[in-house]
Amino acid sequence: LDKQPLLPVAQRKYLFNYVASTNTADTRKALRKIVEDMNSTWAGPLPIYQHYTQHWSGGYQAAAGYLPPNDWRAVVTQSVFTLAPFGHAMETFRMWEALE
């Protein structure tokens, strides 16, 4: 992955991002609804970034609608927060990726 320089929080483009496969857990579906509702009425100073796929297949697949790894990394580095709810298990790789 291309390394993106970390920007100070005040210079980031998005308030938060939610990039997820929403069929892996009911909590992800519920969070998607909350984010979509919030995004439709949000009048804050920063936009919200959201991108969804219908399923997780265990690896990057452009045909499944996944963000390319460098695009995902750019979204994370441009966000103040990254939402990372659990899926099939309590741990989530997204949390560890976002912390990198």
Buried (B, 14 or more C-beta within 10 A) or exposed (E): EEEEEEEEEEEBBBBBBBBBBBBBBEEBBEBBEEBEEBEEEEEEEBEBBBBBBEEBEEEEEEEEEBBEEEEBBBBBBBBBBBBBBBBEEEEBEBEEBBEE
